[in-house]
Amino acid sequence: SSDLYPDVPPAGKAFAILAEIREGFAYVVRHRGLGPLMAMLSALSLFPYSIDLLLPSLADGVYRAGPNGLAWMTSALGVGALTTSLFIAQRGHIEGLAAFVVRAMLLLGLAFVALALSEALWFALIVMFAIGFNASSSRLGSMTLLQCAVEPHLRGRAASIYQLVGQAGPA
């Protein structure tokens, strides 16, 4: 009943939902900040965000460190991500955040090059920290920018597109 679920559209309004989805995509694509941001996130979601899938092969096949090496690499990645959370939370403002996100995306690419060239586990751990920090910086920073830049009535749709790019891309 519509009394129990006031936000649920009445039957027959399914086409309105499709129109709202189209409106959300059009808004994001046309937005001067969100369009390029989503394009960069789309590219990143296809490549570096899926590093966790490669870690077992790297730990064992490249560094010959087995499960312990995998644990250390995963931990370094997590500590980098946690550091990002604390860093962004303490900022308290969004001034300069767009430049920070772009820098993080570029540094993420450089970190992957460094990981590809690394032959020592100790160096790979430093790089994994950098990957965790910069991957999370680009994700958290871009979501923060999205939340602040989008018109309130389109915020849910834009956030959904962000999640689609971030979750479906790596998959």
C-alpha positions in Angstrom: 0.0 0.0 0.0 1.2 3.5 -0.7 0.5 4.4 3.0 3.1 1.9 4.1 5.7 2.7 1.5 5.2 6.4 0.4 8.4 6.4 -1.7 7.4 3.5 -3.8 5.9 4.6 -7.1 2.5 3.3 -7.9 2.2 0.4 -10.4 2.5 1.5 -14.0 5.3 4.0 -13.2 8.1 1.7 -14.2 8.8 3.9 -17.3 9.3 6.9 -15.0 12.1 5.0 -13.2 13.9 4.5 -16.6 13.5 8.2 -17.3 15.0 9.0 -14.0 18.0 6.7 -14.7 18.5 8.4 -18.1 18.3 11.8 -16.4 21.0 10.7 -13.9 23.3 9.5 -16.6 22.7 12.6 -18.7 23.4 14.9 -15.7 26.7 13.1 -14.8 27.9 13.1 -18.4 27.1 16.8 -18.9 28.4 18.0 -15.5 31.7 19.8 -16.1 33.4 18.1 -13.1 31.6 14.8 -12.8 31.8 13.7 -16.4 35.6 13.7 -16.5 35.8 12.3 -13.0 33.6 9.4 -14.0 35.6 8.8 -17.1 38.9 8.6 -15.0 37.2 6.4 -12.5 35.9 4.1 -15.2 39.5 3.7 -16.6 40.8 3.0 -13.1 38.1 0.5 -12.3 39.2 -1.6 -15.2 42.8 -1.8 -14.2 44.3 -1.0 -10.8 41.3 -1.3 -8.5 41.4 -5.1 -9.0 44.9 -5.4 -7.6 43.6 -7.6 -4.8 43.0 -10.4 -7.4 46.7 -10.4 -8.3 48.2 -10.4 -4.8 48.3 -14.2 -4.3 50.2 -14.6 -7.6 52.5 -11.7 -6.8 53.2 -12.9 -3.3 54.0 -16.5 -4.3 55.0 -16.3 -7.9 57.1 -13.1 -8.0 58.3 -12.6 -4.4 58.3 -16.3 -3.4 56.9 -15.3 0.0 53.8 -17.6 0.1 50.9 -16.9 2.5 53.0 -14.7 4.8 54.0 -12.5 1.9 50.3 -12.3 0.9 49.4 -11.3 4.4 52.0 -8.6 4.5 51.0 -7.2 1.1 47.3 -7.2 2.0 48.1 -5.5 5.3 50.2 -2.8 3.6 47.4 -2.2 1.2 44.9 -1.9 4.1 47.1 0.4 6.1 47.4 2.7 3.1 43.6 2.8 2.7 43.2 3.4 6.4 45.7 6.3 6.3 43.6 7.8 3.5 40.5 7.7 5.6 42.1 9.5 8.4 43.7 12.1 6.1 40.5 13.0 4.3 38.5 13.0 7.5 40.8 15.5 9.2 40.8 17.9 6.2 37.4 19.2 7.0 36.9 21.0 3.7 36.9 20.3 0.0 39.1 23.1 -1.2 41.9 21.5 -3.2 40.3 18.1 -3.1 39.9 17.8 -6.9 43.6 18.4 -7.4 44.3 15.9 -4.6 42.1 13.2 -6.4 43.8 13.8 -9.8 47.3 13.6 -8.1 46.2 10.4 -6.3 45.1 8.9 -9.7 48.5 9.8 -11.3 50.5 8.5 -8.3 48.4 5.3 -8.4 49.6 4.7 -12.0 53.2 5.4 -11.0 52.8 3.0 -8.0 51.7 0.2 -10.4 54.7 0.8 -12.6 56.9 0.6 -9.5 55.2 -2.6 -8.4 55.7 -4.1 -11.9 59.5 -3.3 -11.7 59.9 -4.4 -8.1 61.9 -7.5 -7.4 62.0 -7.2 -3.6 59.2 -7.9 -1.2 60.2 -5.0 1.1 59.9 -2.5 -1.8 56.7 -4.1 -2.9 55.3 -3.5 0.6 56.1 0.2 0.4 54.4 0.3 -3.0 51.4 -1.6 -1.7 51.0 1.1 1.0 51.1 3.7 -1.8 48.6 1.8 -3.9 46.2 1.5 -0.9 46.6 5.2 -0.1 46.2 6.5 -3.6 43.4 4.1 -4.7 41.4 5.0 -1.6 42.3 8.7 -2.0 40.8 8.7 -5.5 37.7 6.8 -4.4 37.0 8.6 -1.2 38.0 12.0 -2.6 35.9 11.6 -5.7 32.8 10.4 -3.7 33.2 13.5 -1.4 33.4 15.8 -4.5 30.4 14.1 -6.0 28.4 14.5 -2.8 29.3 18.2 -2.7 28.9 19.0 -6.4 25.6 17.3 -7.3 22.2 19.0 -7.0 20.4 17.4 -4.0 17.6 15.9 -6.0 20.1 14.1 -8.3 22.6 13.0 -5.6 21.2 9.5 -5.2 21.3 8.9 -8.9 24.8 10.2 -9.3 26.0 8.2 -6.3 24.4 5.1 -7.9 26.3 5.7 -11.2 29.5 6.1 -9.1 28.9 2.8 -7.4 28.1 1.2 -10.8 31.5 2.4 -12.2 33.4 1.5 -9.1 31.9 -1.9 -8.4 30.9 -3.3 -11.9 34.1 -2.1 -13.6 36.5 -4.3 -11.7 34.1 -7.2 -11.9 
